[in-house]
Amino acid sequence: MAMTPGSEDRPREWKDVPADAFKTARERTLAALELPSAAVHLAWYYDREGNFAGSSFSQLGPNVRDDITATDLHATELLYVRIGPRSTRRLLEDGPHRTEVLVALRDPALDTELLVAGPRALDAMARLHEAVKLALSTPSATRSSPWVTAAKLCARKRPGLFPVRDTIVQKHLGMDRYQSYEIEYQVYRGLIGDTDIITALDRATSQARIVEQGRDLVITEPSLRVLDAALWTHAKYGTSTPRQEPPVPEADANEVR
């Protein structure tokens, strides 16, 4: 059963989800979860002997729930982004950026899952995302909006609440035309609450364990994070087998110097 996002479940000032946006994202998500390729992708991605991030992204310890640490930055960089010296200092050393990020991170409204996130939780998500993005921004840049890295760091801290947004998956889902986390959060909430998608995701996860072929496979993350992995590997590799080595990290797509 598809759960189309409704305006009553979002902050009043947020953008409406366009009529065809959820339908397109749902169809493309189901395509990404088709067997056998989805199972093969997950087996490769979560193989602890491979070089993909797998569960290390959200579970590399220590992961202090209400703090930002050097481990968080390292775990975020496992998703093929770079966090430079200035941003590292802003996030780890006492100062206005770290204070703003920690105030946003410690909002009790974030203590939930995306499936049941209401207007208050969505507002809190936006505040954390914006605080992290500002800490990562480049003052001298012509246009500085490092939303990809910000989205990934937020997902590290709340993997059951924040989707791992990036340009590859955004384009695959048809979200690139909107460039809006307001729309994407609502669409992802609908996807993670769709029974057909969850059934397909569970099936792909179970099948991955069957086709692992002796790999040290660990999949212990929230469903939202496993869905992120399935979408990214499909968007990146299609129905082919992923390369053993993941791509070299690139600069944030929206960080223009």
ChimeraX attribute file (.defattr): number of C-alpha atoms within 10 A of each C-alpha:
attribute: neighborCount
match mode: 1-to-1
recipient: residues
	/A:1	8
	/A:2	15
	/A:3	15
	/A:4	19
	/A:5	22
	/A:6	12
	/A:7	14
	/A:8	9
	/A:9	14
	/A:10	22
	/A:11	16
	/A:12	10
	/A:13	7
	/A:14	15
	/A:15	14
	/A:16	15
	/A:17	19
	/A:18	12
	/A:19	10
	/A:20	10
	/A:21	18
	/A:22	25
	/A:23	17
	/A:24	14
	/A:25	22
	/A:26	24
	/A:27	12
	/A:28	17
	/A:29	24
	/A:30	16
	/A:31	16
	/A:32	25
	/A:33	26
	/A:34	16
	/A:35	16
	/A:36	13
	/A:37	22
	/A:38	28
	/A:39	25
	/A:40	24
	/A:41	28
	/A:42	30
	/A:43	29
	/A:44	24
	/A:45	28
	/A:46	26
	/A:47	20
	/A:48	18
	/A:49	11
	/A:50	18
	/A:51	15
	/A:52	22
	/A:53	21
	/A:54	26
	/A:55	22
	/A:56	18
	/A:57	26
	/A:58	23
	/A:59	16
	/A:60	14
	/A:61	11
	/A:62	10
	/A:63	17
	/A:64	11
	/A:65	11
	/A:66	15
	/A:67	16
	/A:68	20
	/A:69	16
	/A:70	13
	/A:71	15
	/A:72	23
	/A:73	23
	/A:74	16
	/A:75	23
	/A:76	26
	/A:77	18
	/A:78	19
	/A:79	20
	/A:80	18
	/A:81	19
	/A:82	17
	/A:83	16
	/A:84	10
	/A:85	10
	/A:86	12
	/A:87	21
	/A:88	16
	/A:89	15
	/A:90	19
	/A:91	25
	/A:92	16
	/A:93	14
	/A:94	10
	/A:95	11
	/A:96	12
	/A:97	20
	/A:98	22
	/A:99	16
	/A:100	18
	/A:101	24
	/A:102	18
	/A:103	14
	/A:104	22
	/A:105	26
	/A:106	15
	/A:107	15
	/A:108	11
	/A:109	17
	/A:110	23
	/A:111	14
	/A:112	14
	/A:113	17
	/A:114	25
	/A:115	17
	/A:116	13
	/A:117	21
	/A:118	18
	/A:119	17
	/A:120	15
	/A:121	22
	/A:122	23
	/A:123	18
	/A:124	18
	/A:125	25
	/A:126	16
	/A:127	18
	/A:128	24
	/A:129	24
	/A:130	20
	/A:131	20
	/A:132	28
	/A:133	24
	/A:134	21
	/A:135	21
	/A:136	26
	/A:137	18
	/A:138	18
	/A:139	10
	/A:140	9
	/A:141	11
	/A:142	10
	/A:143	13
	/A:144	19
	/A:145	20
	/A:146	22
	/A:147	25
	/A:148	19
	/A:149	30
	/A:150	27
	/A:151	22
	/A:152	27
	/A:153	28
	/A:154	22
	/A:155	22
	/A:156	27
	/A:157	23
	/A:158	23
	/A:159	24
	/A:160	21
	/A:161	27
	/A:162	25
	/A:163	23
	/A:164	25
	/A:165	20
	/A:166	19
	/A:167	17
	/A:168	15
	/A:169	22
	/A:170	20
	/A:171	14
	/A:172	19
	/A:173	22
	/A:174	16
	/A:175	20
	/A:176	15
	/A:177	9
	/A:178	14
	/A:179	13
	/A:180	12
	/A:181	20
	/A:182	20
	/A:183	21
	/A:184	22
	/A:185	23
	/A:186	25
	/A:187	25
	/A:188	23
	/A:189	24
	/A:190	22
	/A:191	26
	/A:192	21
	/A:193	20
	/A:194	17
	/A:195	14
	/A:196	15
	/A:197	23
	/A:198	18
	/A:199	12
	/A:200	19
	/A:201	25
	/A:202	17
	/A:203	16
	/A:204	25
	/A:205	23
	/A:206	15
	/A:207	18
	/A:208	25
	/A:209	20
	/A:210	13
	/A:211	15
	/A:212	17
	/A:213	10
	/A:214	9
	/A:215	15
	/A:216	13
	/A:217	21
	/A:218	15
	/A:219	21
	/A:220	13
	/A:221	17
	/A:222	15
	/A:223	17
	/A:224	26
	/A:225	25
	/A:226	24
	/A:227	25
	/A:228	19
	/A:229	22
	/A:230	26
	/A:231	27
	/A:232	23
	/A:233	24
	/A:234	27
	/A:235	19
	/A:236	15
	/A:237	13
	/A:238	16
	/A:239	17
	/A:240	13
	/A:241	14
	/A:242	20
	/A:243	12
	/A:244	11
	/A:245	9
	/A:246	15
	/A:247	11
	/A:248	8
	/A:249	12
	/A:250	9
	/A:251	14
	/A:252	20
	/A:253	15
	/A:254	14
	/A:255	18
	/A:256	14
	/A:257	10
